[in-house]
Amino acid sequence: MNETRPGDAMLTDWRQAAGRFEQAVSGAVVGQDRAIRLLTIAIFARGHVLLEGDVGVGKTTLLRAVARALGGAYERVEGTVDMMPTDLVYHTYLAEDGRPRVEPGPVLRRAEDLSIFFFNEINRARPQVHSLLLRLMAERSLTAFNREYHFPNLQVFADRNRVEREETFELPAAARDRFLMEIGLEAPRDVESRRALVFDPRFHDTDALIAGIAADVLDHAAIPGIGRAIQHGIGASPAIETYVVGLWEALVRPGRAGIRLSGIDMDALVQGGASPRGVAFLVRAAKVRAWLENRSFLVPEDIRAVFPEVMAHRVFLEPVYEMRRAAIMPELCRAVFDTVPAP
């Protein structure tokens, strides 16, 4: 007989709220149930998210829908080649009296109430901007105007256009590692979703579509505390712990694990990455997934469900294989699952 623990009722209520959140977002973004579930996991795991995909597949619409349903102060910037780090912190202008003025920029405009910071087309911004964003993501704090600003509820959502290469700057490995997940987004494949996107006028007006989403479905200020409760409330058996370590070892040393991929030197494939921090993020995300599935313990399916999005971008490949990353990493992840026996 399972013993009811203090806080179980609260977590049940929040699980129901998470379901309402997913339902609200799916009303504006069709055919993206997996991406919505992964974003929900990231919100409760308190991690930042990078979306990537082709032009026009709905990356920005999805993140705008999530921001509205999540609630809290929201800021958005567009990545440009001439953007400087200071543009995030403040902007200057001449007032009507001809005197210069300094106003807070998008990061500081809502100060410590900022809940979501959405960076659109992040790879168009220069590395100097990435460096500032890295600190904001890692420490949820920023020093400006002779004081320290803290952002306890902040989550960074960004998207990246992986098609265009001109006037773009790839994120450094350290910045990518700060994202809990990298989620690939593609156009829906089922016929009904494609027909709706093309012929239903409701999906042609993005602003009206977002405005139709119920606002503040979740209490964003309470989510950090709920996230901590989830991490303490979901258990992992010794067998699951052994399984996770085995997946980790096979991912970073695939040749030693006996994995073979066609046309690839497995002993030279992986240069590094997949740090302990990354594996800890994997477990955090898996625990949220177990909670959403109404379980108090991890099972292998929880690990597998988030493994590619949490771990693939943390693996650094040898340069000769890096240009083929999009094809290699999914194949490598599948081979890791096939090689390491699940408990």
WOKA-V66428 format. One record per backbone hydrogen bond with DSSP energy under -0.5 kcal/mol. NH is the residue of the N-H (numbers start at 1). CO is the residue of the C=O. If there is no record, write none. Layout:
BEGIN
nh = [NH | NH]
co = [CO | CO]
END
This chain:
BEGIN
nh = [8 | 11 | 12 | 13 | 14 | 15 | 16 | 17 | 18 | 19 | 20 | 21 | 22 | 23 | 24 | 25 | 26 | 27 | 28 | 29 | 32 | 36 | 37 | 38 | 39 | 40 | 41 | 42 | 43 | 44 | 45 | 46 | 46 | 47 | 48 | 49 | 50 | 51 | 52 | 53 | 54 | 57 | 62 | 63 | 64 | 65 | 66 | 67 | 68 | 69 | 70 | 71 | 73 | 75 | 77 | 79 | 79 | 83 | 87 | 88 | 89 | 89 | 90 | 91 | 93 | 95 | 95 | 98 | 101 | 103 | 105 | 106 | 107 | 108 | 109 | 111 | 113 | 114 | 115 | 116 | 117 | 118 | 118 | 119 | 119 | 120 | 120 | 122 | 122 | 124 | 125 | 129 | 130 | 131 | 132 | 133 | 134 | 135 | 136 | 137 | 138 | 139 | 140 | 140 | 142 | 144 | 144 | 147 | 149 | 149 | 151 | 154 | 155 | 157 | 157 | 158 | 159 | 160 | 162 | 162 | 168 | 169 | 176 | 177 | 178 | 178 | 179 | 180 | 180 | 181 | 182 | 183 | 184 | 185 | 194 | 195 | 196 | 197 | 198 | 199 | 200 | 201 | 203 | 204 | 205 | 206 | 209 | 210 | 211 | 212 | 213 | 216 | 217 | 218 | 220 | 222 | 223 | 223 | 224 | 226 | 227 | 228 | 229 | 230 | 231 | 232 | 233 | 234 | 235 | 235 | 241 | 242 | 243 | 244 | 245 | 246 | 247 | 248 | 249 | 250 | 251 | 252 | 253 | 255 | 257 | 258 | 259 | 264 | 266 | 268 | 269 | 270 | 271 | 271 | 272 | 274 | 279 | 280 | 281 | 282 | 283 | 284 | 285 | 286 | 287 | 288 | 289 | 290 | 291 | 292 | 293 | 294 | 295 | 298 | 302 | 303 | 304 | 305 | 306 | 306 | 307 | 308 | 310 | 311 | 312 | 312 | 314 | 315 | 316 | 316 | 317 | 318 | 321 | 322 | 323 | 324 | 325 | 327 | 328 | 329 | 331 | 332 | 333 | 334 | 335 | 336 | 337 | 338 | 339 | 340 | 341]
co = [5 | 7 | 8 | 9 | 10 | 11 | 12 | 13 | 14 | 15 | 16 | 17 | 18 | 19 | 20 | 21 | 22 | 23 | 25 | 25 | 29 | 32 | 33 | 34 | 35 | 36 | 37 | 38 | 39 | 40 | 41 | 42 | 43 | 42 | 178 | 156 | 181 | 158 | 183 | 160 | 185 | 54 | 58 | 59 | 60 | 61 | 62 | 63 | 64 | 65 | 66 | 67 | 113 | 116 | 118 | 77 | 120 | 80 | 84 | 85 | 85 | 86 | 86 | 103 | 101 | 93 | 99 | 95 | 93 | 91 | 89 | 87 | 88 | 88 | 105 | 108 | 110 | 111 | 73 | 73 | 155 | 75 | 116 | 117 | 157 | 77 | 118 | 119 | 159 | 121 | 122 | 126 | 126 | 127 | 128 | 129 | 130 | 131 | 132 | 133 | 134 | 135 | 135 | 136 | 149 | 142 | 147 | 144 | 142 | 147 | 140 | 151 | 115 | 117 | 155 | 49 | 119 | 51 | 53 | 160 | 165 | 123 | 172 | 173 | 174 | 175 | 176 | 48 | 178 | 48 | 309 | 50 | 182 | 52 | 190 | 191 | 192 | 193 | 194 | 195 | 196 | 199 | 200 | 201 | 201 | 204 | 205 | 206 | 207 | 208 | 210 | 68 | 69 | 69 | 218 | 219 | 219 | 220 | 220 | 222 | 223 | 224 | 225 | 226 | 227 | 228 | 229 | 230 | 233 | 296 | 237 | 238 | 239 | 240 | 241 | 242 | 243 | 244 | 245 | 246 | 247 | 248 | 249 | 266 | 253 | 255 | 254 | 261 | 264 | 265 | 265 | 266 | 269 | 316 | 316 | 314 | 275 | 276 | 277 | 278 | 279 | 280 | 281 | 282 | 283 | 284 | 285 | 286 | 287 | 288 | 289 | 291 | 290 | 235 | 299 | 299 | 300 | 301 | 302 | 303 | 303 | 304 | 306 | 307 | 307 | 308 | 311 | 312 | 272 | 314 | 315 | 269 | 318 | 318 | 319 | 321 | 322 | 324 | 324 | 325 | 327 | 328 | 329 | 330 | 331 | 332 | 333 | 334 | 335 | 336 | 339]
END
